[in-house]
Amino acid sequence: MPGTPRLSGLTDASLRLLTSQKFVRGTAMGFWHTGYGEFHEPVGLPQFKPQPGRFLCTQCGEVHSSQDEMFRHRLEAHPLYRPVMLVQGRELGTNRVRITQPLLAADVEIAHCDRASLNGSDIPIFRLPHELAAAASGICRVVLSKDGADANFELDFRIASSKDLEGVEEQFKRIARGSRLDTHVIEKFIAATEEFNTAVGYDDGICAYLYGVLAKEQAGGSTLPYNAYEGKFNKAAEELAAYDRSLAQTIGSLVTFHFNQFQESARLSPESRVGRVSARYSDWIESPDSLGQYTTGMDELEGLVTDRETEHILGWASRPLSDLVKESPAIEKFLNHLSAEYDRKKLHILLGQLYAQLGDVERAMRHAKTLRNVSPFQGWAEALIKMLRGG
């Protein structure tokens, strides 16, 4: 865990098992975070996983469609005299970055330097991209120099093998099925995945999410305070963003959905229930007179990683609004007892849309006005109010 002293003689997984007990103790039984049987009707290191066709300039925010275009823009529009290093179209800063997917030599670009060293040894500049592309694990310390100016970069290579990624997933499914989520279950998962050394980042991301769910539900023997769940969710999203795996994308989609980042949630897992519900929310925010495309059903994987409150919200928001008429008292009651402000906003939108469709102007107005001065929902609220007033 971040800030935990390294203990010699222990594997990463053993260390995580010991340090996890420092923060969460006890094995009291809690609900498995899915609630599947009951409800079935910053932090971390920067990661590199650019979206296809989207290369963002960190200096001005301009988006480019290719790595070469981004590189030319960076050098021409924002010239610097110090050495520059880009990986997959993103400029490296002074912070260590984690690399979890294999690099090509062409992914590494260097400018404004005439000397280079790798882990303390001088190396021809043209060889540096090839050496980095050959790395699979460990820290690569790079120093680029020109005219007395040095730039230092650190790359933490943790490239996971397919075998280890699949091993982590198989152990997760084996332990999750038929279990209730508690600290003991997470510790069993950590111990069962100890052998999958190259997938430690994947393992850490899953565990961060599970600990976040326990903190959010205040269940399962967790001693973390309620508000600690946000940090755990953010850590999970950061760790898992680098992995092009269904489990990682599903968890990422659930986390971004929770934080009301609907477009990102839909992008991460477009075919899942949470992805389609996120797209529906995006449609509503764009245009409150849209009914939004509803969806039904979820796959087993999503069922294994959905917390109880999110399951309720997804269950309601995935149905036609006309089906929710009799459910509105239960939704209102649920809203009044919710602790997470992020989730309360989702239900205000859902109820506002529902009452607007029913022609219940007073109730629809009440929910719209609640979000009238809340970013980023002011536009939705103002548009719904205007629509209700016949404007």
C-alpha positions as a Markdown table, in Angstrom:
| # | Residue | x | y | z |
|---|---|---|---|---|
| 1 | Met | 0.0 | 0.0 | 0.0 |
| 2 | Pro | 1.2 | 3.6 | -0.6 |
| 3 | Gly | 3.5 | 4.7 | 2.2 |
| 4 | Thr | 4.0 | 1.2 | 3.6 |
| 5 | Pro | 7.7 | 0.5 | 4.3 |
| 6 | Arg | 9.2 | -2.3 | 2.3 |
| 7 | Leu | 9.9 | -5.6 | 4.2 |
| 8 | Ser | 12.7 | -7.7 | 2.9 |
| 9 | Gly | 12.1 | -11.3 | 2.2 |
| 10 | Leu | 8.4 | -10.9 | 1.4 |
| 11 | Thr | 6.8 | -11.2 | -2.0 |
| 12 | Asp | 4.5 | -8.3 | -3.1 |
| 13 | Ala | 1.4 | -10.4 | -2.4 |
| 14 | Ser | 2.6 | -11.5 | 1.0 |
| 15 | Leu | 3.4 | -7.9 | 1.9 |
| 16 | Arg | -0.1 | -6.7 | 0.7 |
| 17 | Leu | -1.7 | -9.5 | 2.8 |
| 18 | Leu | 0.1 | -8.3 | 5.9 |
| 19 | Thr | -0.4 | -4.6 | 5.4 |
| 20 | Ser | -4.0 | -5.0 | 4.5 |
| 21 | Gln | -4.6 | -6.4 | 8.0 |
| 22 | Lys | -3.1 | -3.1 | 9.4 |
| 23 | Phe | -6.0 | -1.2 | 8.0 |
| 24 | Val | -8.9 | -3.6 | 8.1 |
| 25 | Arg | -9.4 | -6.2 | 10.8 |
| 26 | Gly | -12.0 | -8.8 | 11.6 |
| 27 | Thr | -14.0 | -11.3 | 9.6 |
| 28 | Ala | -17.6 | -10.4 | 10.4 |
| 29 | Met | -19.8 | -11.5 | 7.6 |
| 30 | Gly | -21.2 | -8.8 | 5.4 |
| 31 | Phe | -23.1 | -8.7 | 2.1 |
| 32 | Trp | -21.2 | -9.7 | -1.0 |
| 33 | His | -21.0 | -6.4 | -2.7 |
| 34 | Thr | -23.1 | -7.6 | -5.6 |
| 35 | Gly | -26.2 | -8.1 | -3.6 |
| 36 | Tyr | -26.8 | -10.4 | -6.7 |
| 37 | Gly | -29.1 | -12.9 | -4.9 |
| 38 | Glu | -31.0 | -10.3 | -3.0 |
| 39 | Phe | -31.4 | -7.6 | -5.6 |
| 40 | His | -31.4 | -9.4 | -8.9 |
| 41 | Glu | -34.6 | -8.3 | -10.5 |
| 42 | Pro | -5.5 | 10.1 | -7.0 |
| 43 | Val | -3.4 | 8.2 | -5.8 |
| 44 | Gly | -1.1 | 5.7 | -7.4 |
| 45 | Leu | 1.2 | 6.2 | -10.4 |
| 46 | Pro | 0.2 | 7.8 | -13.7 |
| 47 | Gln | -0.7 | 5.1 | -16.2 |
| 48 | Phe | -0.3 | 5.1 | -20.0 |
| 49 | Lys | -3.4 | 4.0 | -21.9 |
| 50 | Pro | -4.2 | 6.6 | -24.6 |
| 51 | Gln | -7.6 | 6.4 | -26.2 |
| 52 | Pro | -7.5 | 5.6 | -29.9 |
| 53 | Gly | -7.2 | 8.8 | -31.9 |
| 54 | Arg | -7.0 | 11.0 | -28.8 |
| 55 | Phe | -3.6 | 12.4 | -27.9 |
| 56 | Leu | -4.0 | 15.2 | -25.4 |
| 57 | Cys | -1.4 | 18.0 | -25.1 |
| 58 | Thr | -0.8 | 18.5 | -21.4 |
| 59 | Gln | 0.3 | 22.1 | -22.0 |
| 60 | Cys | -2.8 | 23.5 | -23.7 |
| 61 | Gly | -5.4 | 20.7 | -23.7 |
| 62 | Glu | -5.5 | 20.4 | -27.5 |
| 63 | Val | -6.4 | 16.9 | -28.8 |
| 64 | His | -4.5 | 15.3 | -31.7 |
| 65 | Ser | -5.4 | 12.3 | -33.7 |
| 66 | Ser | -2.0 | 10.6 | -33.9 |
| 67 | Gln | 1.2 | 10.3 | -31.9 |
| 68 | Asp | 3.3 | 11.9 | -34.5 |
| 69 | Glu | 1.0 | 14.9 | -34.8 |
| 70 | Met | 1.0 | 15.3 | -31.0 |
| 71 | Phe | 4.9 | 15.2 | -31.0 |
| 72 | Arg | 5.2 | 17.8 | -33.7 |
| 73 | His | 2.7 | 20.0 | -31.9 |
| 74 | Arg | 4.5 | 19.7 | -28.6 |
| 75 | Leu | 7.8 | 20.7 | -30.0 |
| 76 | Glu | 6.5 | 23.5 | -32.3 |
| 77 | Ala | 3.8 | 25.1 | -30.1 |
| 78 | His | 5.5 | 24.6 | -26.7 |
| 79 | Pro | 9.3 | 24.6 | -27.3 |
| 80 | Leu | 11.4 | 23.9 | -24.3 |
| 81 | Tyr | 15.2 | 24.0 | -23.9 |
| 82 | Arg | 15.3 | 21.1 | -21.5 |
| 83 | Pro | 15.3 | 17.5 | -22.8 |
| 84 | Val | 11.8 | 16.1 | -23.6 |
| 85 | Met | 10.6 | 12.5 | -23.5 |
| 86 | Leu | 7.2 | 11.3 | -24.7 |
| 87 | Val | 5.8 | 7.8 | -24.3 |
| 88 | Gln | 2.8 | 6.9 | -26.5 |
| 89 | Gly | 2.3 | 10.6 | -27.2 |
| 90 | Arg | 2.3 | 11.7 | -23.6 |
| 91 | Glu | 5.1 | 13.8 | -22.2 |
| 92 | Leu | 6.8 | 12.4 | -19.1 |
| 93 | Gly | 7.2 | 14.7 | -16.1 |
| 94 | Thr | 9.4 | 14.2 | -13.0 |
| 95 | Asn | 7.0 | 11.7 | -11.3 |
| 96 | Arg | 7.5 | 8.0 | -11.8 |
| 97 | Val | 5.1 | 6.5 | -14.3 |
| 98 | Arg | 4.0 | 2.9 | -14.4 |
| 99 | Ile | 4.0 | 0.9 | -17.7 |
| 100 | Thr | 1.8 | -2.1 | -17.7 |
| 101 | Gln | 1.5 | -2.9 | -21.4 |
| 102 | Pro | 4.4 | -3.7 | -23.8 |
| 103 | Leu | 6.0 | -0.7 | -25.6 |
| 104 | Leu | 7.3 | -0.5 | -29.1 |
| 105 | Ala | 10.4 | 1.4 | -29.8 |
| 106 | Ala | 8.3 | 3.8 | -31.9 |
| 107 | Asp | 6.2 | 4.6 | -28.7 |
| 108 | Val | 9.2 | 6.4 | -27.2 |
| 109 | Glu | 10.2 | 9.8 | -28.6 |
| 110 | Ile | 13.0 | 12.1 | -27.4 |
| 111 | Ala | 14.0 | 15.7 | -28.3 |
| 112 | His | 16.3 | 18.4 | -27.2 |
| 113 | Cys | 19.1 | 16.1 | -26.0 |
| 114 | Asp | 22.5 | 14.9 | -27.1 |
| 115 | Arg | 23.3 | 12.5 | -24.3 |
| 116 | Ala | 21.4 | 9.8 | -22.5 |
| 117 | Ser | 21.9 | 7.3 | -19.7 |
| 118 | Leu | 19.9 | 4.4 | -18.5 |
| 119 | Asn | 20.2 | 3.1 | -15.0 |
| 120 | Gly | 23.5 | 5.0 | -14.5 |
| 121 | Ser | 25.1 | 3.8 | -17.8 |
| 122 | Asp | 25.6 | 6.0 | -20.9 |
| 123 | Ile | 23.7 | 4.8 | -23.9 |
| 124 | Pro | 23.5 | 6.0 | -27.5 |
| 125 | Ile | 20.3 | 8.1 | -27.9 |
| 126 | Phe | 19.1 | 6.0 | -30.8 |
| 127 | Arg | 19.3 | 2.8 | -28.6 |
| 128 | Leu | 17.2 | 4.2 | -25.7 |
| 129 | Pro | 13.8 | 3.5 | -27.2 |
| 130 | His | 14.8 | -0.1 | -28.1 |
| 131 | Glu | 16.0 | -0.7 | -24.6 |
| 132 | Leu | 12.8 | 0.6 | -23.0 |
| 133 | Ala | 10.7 | -1.5 | -25.4 |
| 134 | Ala | 12.6 | -4.6 | -24.3 |
| 135 | Ala | 11.9 | -3.9 | -20.6 |
| 136 | Ala | 9.3 | -6.0 | -18.8 |
| 137 | Ser | 9.8 | -5.4 | -15.1 |
| 138 | Gly | 11.7 | -3.1 | -12.8 |
| 139 | Ile | 12.5 | 0.6 | -12.6 |
| 140 | Cys | 14.2 | 2.3 | -15.6 |
| 141 | Arg | 15.9 | 5.5 | -14.6 |
| 142 | Val | 16.6 | 7.7 | -17.6 |
| 143 | Val | 18.7 | 10.9 | -17.7 |
| 144 | Leu | 18.6 | 13.0 | -20.9 |
| 145 | Ser | 21.1 | 15.9 | -21.2 |
| 146 | Lys | 22.0 | 18.9 | -23.4 |
| 147 | Asp | 24.1 | 22.0 | -22.8 |
| 148 | Gly | 24.4 | 21.3 | -19.1 |
| 149 | Ala | 20.6 | 20.8 | -18.7 |
| 150 | Asp | 19.5 | 17.4 | -17.4 |
| 151 | Ala | 16.0 | 15.9 | -17.2 |
| 152 | Asn | 15.3 | 12.8 | -15.1 |
| 153 | Phe | 12.6 | 10.3 | -15.8 |
| 154 | Glu | 11.6 | 7.1 | -14.0 |
| 155 | Leu | 9.5 | 4.3 | -15.7 |
| 156 | Asp | 8.2 | 1.5 | -13.5 |
| 157 | Phe | 7.7 | -1.5 | -15.8 |
| 158 | Arg | 5.1 | -4.0 | -14.6 |
| 159 | Ile | 4.0 | -5.7 | -17.8 |
| 160 | Ala | 1.5 | -8.5 | -16.9 |
| 161 | Ser | 1.5 | -11.8 | -18.7 |
| 162 | Ser | -1.8 | -13.1 | -20.1 |
| 163 | Lys | -1.4 | -16.2 | -17.9 |
| 164 | Asp | -1.2 | -14.1 | -14.7 |
| 165 | Leu | -4.1 | -11.8 | -15.7 |
| 166 | Glu | -6.3 | -14.8 | -16.4 |
| 167 | Gly | -5.1 | -16.4 | -13.1 |
| 168 | Val | -6.2 | -13.4 | -11.1 |
| 169 | Glu | -9.6 | -13.4 | -12.8 |
| 170 | Glu | -10.2 | -17.1 | -12.2 |
| 171 | Gln | -9.4 | -16.7 | -8.5 |
| 172 | Phe | -11.6 | -13.7 | -8.2 |
| 173 | Lys | -14.6 | -15.5 | -9.8 |
| 174 | Arg | -14.0 | -18.7 | -7.7 |
| 175 | Ile | -13.9 | -16.8 | -4.5 |
| 176 | Ala | -16.7 | -14.3 | -5.3 |
| 177 | Arg | -19.3 | -16.8 | -6.4 |
| 178 | Gly | -21.4 | -17.8 | -3.4 |
| 179 | Ser | -19.5 | -15.6 | -0.9 |
| 180 | Arg | -20.3 | -12.6 | 1.1 |
| 181 | Leu | -17.8 | -9.7 | 0.8 |
| 182 | Asp | -15.8 | -9.1 | 4.0 |
| 183 | Thr | -12.2 | -8.5 | 4.8 |
| 184 | His | -11.6 | -12.2 | 5.2 |
| 185 | Val | -12.7 | -12.9 | 1.6 |
| 186 | Ile | -10.4 | -10.2 | 0.3 |
| 187 | Glu | -7.5 | -11.6 | 2.2 |
| 188 | Lys | -8.3 | -15.1 | 0.7 |
| 189 | Phe | -8.2 | -13.5 | -2.7 |
| 190 | Ile | -4.8 | -11.8 | -2.0 |
| 191 | Ala | -3.3 | -15.1 | -0.8 |
| 192 | Ala | -4.8 | -17.1 | -3.8 |
| 193 | Thr | -3.2 | -14.6 | -6.3 |
| 194 | Glu | 0.2 | -14.4 | -4.7 |
| 195 | Glu | 1.8 | -16.5 | -7.5 |
| 196 | Phe | 0.7 | -14.2 | -10.3 |
| 197 | Asn | 3.6 | -11.8 | -9.8 |
| 198 | Thr | 3.4 | -9.8 | -13.1 |
| 199 | Ala | -0.3 | -9.0 | -12.4 |
| 200 | Val | 0.3 | -7.3 | -9.1 |
| 201 | Gly | -1.1 | -4.0 | -10.3 |
| 202 | Tyr | -4.3 | -5.7 | -11.5 |
| 203 | Asp | -4.6 | -7.5 | -8.2 |
| 204 | Asp | -4.1 | -4.2 | -6.3 |
| 205 | Gly | -6.8 | -2.4 | -8.3 |
| 206 | Ile | -9.4 | -5.1 | -7.7 |
| 207 | Cys | -8.6 | -5.1 | -4.0 |
| 208 | Ala | -8.8 | -1.3 | -3.7 |
| 209 | Tyr | -12.2 | -1.5 | -5.2 |
| 210 | Leu | -13.4 | -4.2 | -2.8 |
| 211 | Tyr | -12.1 | -2.3 | 0.2 |
| 212 | Gly | -13.8 | 0.8 | -1.1 |
| 213 | Val | -17.1 | -1.1 | -1.3 |
| 214 | Leu | -16.8 | -2.3 | 2.3 |
| 215 | Ala | -16.1 | 1.3 | 3.4 |
| 216 | Lys | -19.0 | 2.6 | 1.4 |
| 217 | Glu | -21.4 | 0.0 | 2.9 |
| 218 | Gln | -19.7 | 0.1 | 6.3 |
| 219 | Ala | -19.8 | -3.7 | 6.3 |
| 220 | Gly | -17.7 | -6.8 | 6.3 |
| 221 | Gly | -15.4 | -6.0 | 9.2 |
| 222 | Ser | -14.0 | -2.9 | 7.6 |
| 223 | Thr | -12.5 | -0.3 | 10.0 |
| 224 | Leu | -12.1 | 2.3 | 7.3 |
| 225 | Pro | -14.3 | 5.4 | 7.7 |
| 226 | Tyr | -17.2 | 5.9 | 5.2 |
| 227 | Asn | -15.5 | 8.6 | 3.3 |
| 228 | Ala | -12.5 | 6.5 | 2.6 |
| 229 | Tyr | -14.4 | 4.7 | -0.2 |
| 230 | Glu | -13.8 | 7.6 | -2.5 |
| 231 | Gly | -10.0 | 7.3 | -2.3 |
| 232 | Lys | -10.2 | 3.5 | -2.7 |
| 233 | Phe | -12.5 | 3.9 | -5.8 |
| 234 | Asn | -10.1 | 6.4 | -7.3 |
| 235 | Lys | -7.1 | 4.1 | -6.7 |
| 236 | Ala | -9.0 | 1.2 | -8.3 |
| 237 | Ala | -9.8 | 3.3 | -11.4 |
| 238 | Glu | -6.2 | 4.4 | -11.7 |
| 239 | Glu | -4.7 | 0.9 | -11.3 |
| 240 | Leu | -7.2 | -0.8 | -13.6 |
| 241 | Ala | -7.2 | 1.8 | -16.4 |
| 242 | Ala | -4.1 | 0.2 | -17.8 |
| 243 | Tyr | -5.7 | -3.2 | -18.3 |
| 244 | Asp | -7.7 | -4.1 | -21.4 |
| 245 | Arg | -9.8 | -6.7 | -19.5 |
| 246 | Ser | -13.5 | -7.1 | -19.0 |
| 247 | Leu | -13.2 | -7.2 | -15.2 |
| 248 | Ala | -11.1 | -4.0 | -15.2 |
| 249 | Gln | -13.4 | -2.2 | -17.6 |
| 250 | Thr | -16.5 | -3.2 | -15.7 |
| 251 | Ile | -15.1 | -2.0 | -12.4 |
| 252 | Gly | -13.9 | 1.2 | -14.0 |
| 253 | Ser | -17.3 | 1.7 | -15.5 |
| 254 | Leu | -19.0 | 1.2 | -12.1 |
| 255 | Val | -16.6 | 3.7 | -10.5 |
| 256 | Thr | -17.0 | 6.4 | -13.1 |
| 257 | Phe | -20.8 | 5.8 | -13.0 |
| 258 | His | -20.7 | 6.3 | -9.2 |
| 259 | Phe | -18.8 | 9.6 | -9.7 |
| 260 | Asn | -21.4 | 10.7 | -12.3 |
| 261 | Gln | -18.9 | 10.6 | -15.2 |
| 262 | Phe | -21.5 | 9.1 | -17.5 |
| 263 | Gln | -19.7 | 9.5 | -20.8 |
| 264 | Glu | -16.6 | 7.8 | -19.5 |
| 265 | Ser | -18.6 | 5.0 | -17.9 |
| 266 | Ala | -20.4 | 4.4 | -21.2 |
| 267 | Arg | -17.1 | 4.4 | -23.1 |
| 268 | Leu | -15.4 | 1.9 | -20.8 |
| 269 | Ser | -18.1 | -0.7 | -20.9 |
| 270 | Pro | -20.6 | 0.2 | -23.6 |
| 271 | Glu | -22.3 | -3.2 | -23.8 |
| 272 | Ser | -22.8 | -3.7 | -20.1 |
| 273 | Arg | -25.9 | -2.6 | -18.2 |
| 274 | Val | -24.0 | 0.1 | -16.3 |
| 275 | Gly | -22.6 | 1.4 | -19.6 |
| 276 | Arg | -26.0 | 1.5 | -21.2 |
| 277 | Val | -27.6 | 3.2 | -18.1 |
| 278 | Ser | -24.7 | 5.7 | -18.2 |
| 279 | Ala | -25.5 | 6.5 | -21.9 |
| 280 | Arg | -29.1 | 7.0 | -20.8 |
| 281 | Tyr | -28.1 | 9.5 | -18.2 |
| 282 | Ser | -25.9 | 11.3 | -20.8 |
| 283 | Asp | -28.9 | 11.5 | -23.1 |
| 284 | Trp | -31.0 | 13.0 | -20.4 |
| 285 | Ile | -28.4 | 15.6 | -19.4 |
| 286 | Glu | -28.0 | 16.5 | -23.1 |
| 287 | Ser | -31.8 | 16.8 | -23.6 |
| 288 | Pro | -34.3 | 16.3 | -20.8 |
| 289 | Asp | -37.1 | 15.6 | -23.3 |
| 290 | Ser | -35.3 | 12.4 | -24.3 |
| 291 | Leu | -36.8 | 9.3 | -23.0 |
| 292 | Gly | -33.4 | 7.7 | -23.0 |
| 293 | Gln | -32.8 | 4.2 | -24.2 |
| 294 | Tyr | -33.5 | 1.7 | -21.4 |
| 295 | Thr | -32.0 | -1.7 | -21.0 |
| 296 | Thr | -32.6 | -4.9 | -19.0 |
| 297 | Gly | -30.4 | -7.6 | -17.6 |
| 298 | Met | -26.8 | -7.9 | -16.6 |
| 299 | Asp | -24.0 | -10.4 | -17.0 |
| 300 | Glu | -22.5 | -12.4 | -14.2 |
| 301 | Leu | -19.3 | -10.4 | -14.1 |
| 302 | Glu | -21.2 | -7.1 | -13.5 |
| 303 | Gly | -23.3 | -8.9 | -10.9 |
| 304 | Leu | -20.2 | -9.9 | -9.0 |
| 305 | Val | -18.8 | -6.3 | -8.7 |
| 306 | Thr | -21.9 | -4.1 | -8.2 |
| 307 | Asp | -22.4 | -2.7 | -4.7 |
| 308 | Arg | -25.9 | -2.7 | -3.1 |
| 309 | Glu | -26.8 | 1.0 | -3.6 |
| 310 | Thr | -25.6 | 1.0 | -7.1 |
| 311 | Glu | -27.6 | -2.1 | -7.8 |
| 312 | His | -30.8 | -0.4 | -6.7 |
| 313 | Ile | -30.0 | 2.6 | -8.9 |
| 314 | Leu | -29.1 | 0.6 | -11.9 |
| 315 | Gly | -32.2 | -1.6 | -11.4 |
| 316 | Trp | -34.5 | 1.4 | -11.6 |
| 317 | Ala | -32.6 | 3.5 | -14.2 |
| 318 | Ser | -32.5 | 0.5 | -16.6 |
| 319 | Arg | -36.3 | 0.3 | -16.9 |
| 320 | Pro | -38.8 | 2.3 | -18.9 |
| 321 | Leu | -39.9 | 5.3 | -17.0 |
| 322 | Ser | -43.5 | 4.1 | -17.3 |
| 323 | Asp | -42.6 | 1.0 | -15.3 |
| 324 | Leu | -41.5 | 3.2 | -12.4 |
| 325 | Val | -44.8 | 4.9 | -11.6 |
| 326 | Lys | -45.6 | 2.6 | -8.7 |
| 327 | Glu | -41.9 | 2.5 | -7.7 |
| 328 | Ser | -41.6 | 6.3 | -7.1 |
| 329 | Pro | -42.4 | 6.2 | -3.4 |
| 330 | Ala | -39.7 | 3.6 | -2.9 |
| 331 | Ile | -37.2 | 5.6 | -4.9 |
| 332 | Glu | -38.0 | 8.7 | -2.9 |
| 333 | Lys | -37.6 | 6.8 | 0.3 |
| 334 | Phe | -34.3 | 5.4 | -0.9 |
| 335 | Leu | -33.1 | 8.8 | -1.9 |
| 336 | Asn | -33.8 | 10.2 | 1.6 |
| 337 | His | -31.7 | 7.6 | 3.2 |
| 338 | Leu | -28.7 | 7.7 | 0.8 |
| 339 | Ser | -25.4 | 9.0 | 2.2 |
| 340 | Ala | -23.4 | 9.3 | -1.0 |
| 341 | Glu | -24.1 | 12.7 | -2.6 |
| 342 | Tyr | -23.1 | 11.3 | -6.0 |
| 343 | Asp | -25.9 | 8.8 | -5.9 |
| 344 | Arg | -28.4 | 11.3 | -4.7 |
| 345 | Lys | -27.8 | 13.4 | -7.8 |
| 346 | Lys | -28.5 | 10.4 | -10.0 |
| 347 | Leu | -31.9 | 9.8 | -8.3 |
| 348 | His | -32.8 | 13.5 | -8.5 |
| 349 | Ile | -32.3 | 13.2 | -12.3 |
| 350 | Leu | -34.2 | 9.9 | -12.6 |
| 351 | Leu | -37.2 | 11.2 | -10.5 |
| 352 | Gly | -37.2 | 14.5 | -12.4 |
| 353 | Gln | -37.4 | 12.7 | -15.7 |
| 354 | Leu | -40.1 | 10.4 | -14.3 |
| 355 | Tyr | -42.3 | 13.1 | -13.0 |
| 356 | Ala | -41.9 | 15.2 | -16.1 |
| 357 | Gln | -43.1 | 12.3 | -18.2 |
| 358 | Leu | -46.1 | 11.9 | -15.9 |
| 359 | Gly | -46.9 | 15.6 | -16.1 |
| 360 | Asp | -46.4 | 16.0 | -12.4 |
| 361 | Val | -44.9 | 19.5 | -12.7 |
| 362 | Glu | -44.6 | 20.2 | -8.9 |
| 363 | Arg | -42.6 | 17.1 | -8.1 |
| 364 | Ala | -40.4 | 17.3 | -11.3 |
| 365 | Met | -39.7 | 21.0 | -10.5 |
| 366 | Arg | -38.6 | 20.0 | -6.9 |
| 367 | His | -36.0 | 17.6 | -8.2 |
| 368 | Ala | -34.8 | 19.9 | -11.0 |
| 369 | Lys | -34.3 | 22.9 | -8.6 |
| 370 | Thr | -32.3 | 20.7 | -6.3 |
| 371 | Leu | -29.6 | 20.5 | -9.0 |
| 372 | Arg | -30.1 | 24.0 | -10.4 |
| 373 | Asn | -26.8 | 25.3 | -9.0 |
| 374 | Val | -24.9 | 22.0 | -9.0 |
| 375 | Ser | -22.1 | 21.4 | -11.5 |
| 376 | Pro | -22.3 | 19.7 | -14.0 |
| 377 | Phe | -26.1 | 19.4 | -13.9 |
| 378 | Gln | -27.2 | 23.0 | -14.1 |
| 379 | Gly | -27.9 | 22.7 | -17.8 |
| 380 | Trp | -30.1 | 19.7 | -17.3 |
| 381 | Ala | -32.0 | 21.4 | -14.5 |
| 382 | Glu | -32.5 | 24.6 | -16.3 |
| 383 | Ala | -33.6 | 22.8 | -19.5 |
| 384 | Leu | -36.1 | 20.6 | -17.6 |
| 385 | Ile | -37.5 | 23.7 | -15.7 |
| 386 | Lys | -38.0 | 25.5 | -19.0 |
| 387 | Met | -39.7 | 22.5 | -20.5 |
| 388 | Leu | -42.0 | 22.1 | -17.5 |
| 389 | Arg | -43.0 | 25.8 | -17.8 |
| 390 | Gly | -43.8 | 25.3 | -21.5 |
| 391 | Gly | -40.9 | 27.3 | -22.7 |
